[in-house]
């Protein structure tokens, strides 16, 4: 059990160096994030509600050194949202709170 927790913590630390949420809970009417470390790769970002309903998405054919992404949430009710950031080799999930 301790090994699993350490492995999960290690994964979270690695993700934090590539995806940076700019406000969680969300401030304003959008989820804002910066993605780095995926330069030259296709990048897909999806925001869903807790039931899996897609609320916003963003795609970049070839990512730059740092991608600043803004996903609107003005039509989304308060609660927990799931942010998925994907490249050809990685798929990362984050919980985001909309107050």
N, C-alpha and C positions, 0 to 999 in steps of 0.2 A: 504494500500500500504506500509506504513512504517513497519508494522508487517511482511510482506512478505520479505522485504529487510533485516530486522534483523534476521529472520529465515534463510535466505540464507547465511548471514554472519556467523552465528553460525555454520551452516553445513560446510562451507569452513574452519573455524577454527578447527573443529573436524577432517576434512580430513587431514589438514596440519600436524596433530600430527601422522598420520599413513602413509601417502605417502609424500615423499620428492623428488621433481624433482631436479636433479643435473644439472641445466642449462636450462633456458628457457628465451630467445631463445636457441635452441640447439647449442652446441659447438662441432665441429667435425662431425663424421659420425654416431653417435648413440644417442638415448634418453637414459639417465641413471637416475635411480630412486632407492630409498630405501623404502621398505615397512616394517612397524613394527606394532605390536599390533594384529597380526593375527596368532600367533604361533599355530601350530597344524592343521590349516585349509587348505583346498585346495585353491590355489591362481591362478587366470587367469588374464593375462595382454594382451591387444590387442591394436595395434596402427593402426588407419585407416586414410585415407585422408578425406578431407571435404565431398567427395561424398559417403563415407562409404566403399571404397575399402580397404580391409585388406592389410597392408604393412608389419606387423611383429606381432608375438605373442610369449608368453612365459607362460608355465604352471609349477606349483609346486604342487605335490601331497599332501605334508604336509609342510607348511611353517615353517621356523625357527624363532628365535626371531627377526632377521633382515634379510630381503632378498634384496640383491643387484642385480638389473636387468639391462641388457643392450640390447636395441632393435636397430638393425642397420637401418639407414635411407639413406645409400649411393645411393640407387636406387630410392629414393623418390624425387620428384621435390619440390622446395621451396614453402612455403605457410603454412597454418594452418593445423595441424594434431590433431586428437582426440585420447587421451589415455584413455582407460577404464581399471580400476582395479576392479576385482570382487572376492568376496568370497561367501560362502554359504548364508551369511546374508546381504552383502553390495554390491553395484554397484556404483562406483564413476567415474566421467568423468572429464577430464582436457583438456584444449586447450594448444597445444604445437606449438611453432613457429619454422619453419625451414627456416633460412634466405637464 
